[in-house]
Amino acid sequence: MNVANDWKDYEILDMANGEKLERWGNITLIRPDPQIIWKEKSFPELWDKADARYERSASGGGSWSYNKKIPASWNIKYKDLTFNVKPMGFKHTGLFPEQAVNWDWMIEKIKKANRPINVLNLFAYTGGATVACLYAGAQVVHVDSSKGMTEWAKENVTSSNLRDRKVRFLIDDVVKFVNREIRRNNKYDAIIMDPPSYGRGTNGEVWKFEDNIFELVKLCTNVFSDNPLFFLINSYTTGISSEVLENILKLTIPKKVNGKFSNGEIGLPQANSKLILPCGIYGRWEE
């Protein structure tokens, strides 16, 4: 388990009964998490002090309830990176703090490459990886089908004082975009993807992880440069092992490309505790 231990502005204060109590800067939120199946709270006295709670509805979905008025958005920092946090309609805040594990890894890989690195970030969401790669000195093409998430990513780049870096934001279907890049003969030294379990593209294209991930990864190897640096797949899809992601990379990365493969889980620690919350998985190929 790779644990994101270096946060100052974020921490899990407690977790029990399918929920986690989190601090985002100076604001505390309670949000659902299916991994938290134990009943016992470590710090029960903290829960009543939460500023807001996301409560699921019996009919599906859910909504936020507030113990006090909180900002519509606020900033939190991870090392030299700054992100805008906003409570959203479906429990999310626009940031997955456990991804700091991958941000650190990308930043180190790009800085140590000592050459210009061109990054393709697919299903790029609010741009955590985009911000990290720009900070490290890479140029980035950021692709997501949601206009709202893409605008949010631009806000995060601005908040991190990185708007002078080379970045292109594209609202597009990922598969269609990669096919166009193949025809244009555009190449990338690093590819990142964080595909959803299920989703729809800009024109209603259906994406299902189990059905589509292998062909997408295989397609993306056609835009790999002659001297690639890394390929990273993130996933939160239930029932998929990180070993599966590594297997897909082993089957699709061209044999002529030397490097190493790895996989694993990423997680978050609970403060003042030995508990770790598993949050997602990854598969990596690196130079």
Secondary structure, 3 states (H helix, E strand, C coil): CEECCCCCCEEEEEEECCEEEEEECCEEEEEECCCCCCCCCCCHHHHHHCCEEEEECCCCCEEEEECCCCCCCEEEEECCEEEEECCCCCCCCCCCHHHHHHHHHHHHHHHHHCCCCEEEEECCCCCHHHHHHHHHCCEEEEEECCHHHHHHHHHHHHHCCCCCCCEEEEECCHHHHHHHHHHHCCCECEEEECCCCEEECCCCCEEEHHHHHHHHHHHHHHHECCCCCEEEEEECCCCCCHHHHHHHHHHHCCCCCCCEEEEEEEEEEECCCCCEEEEEEEEEEEC
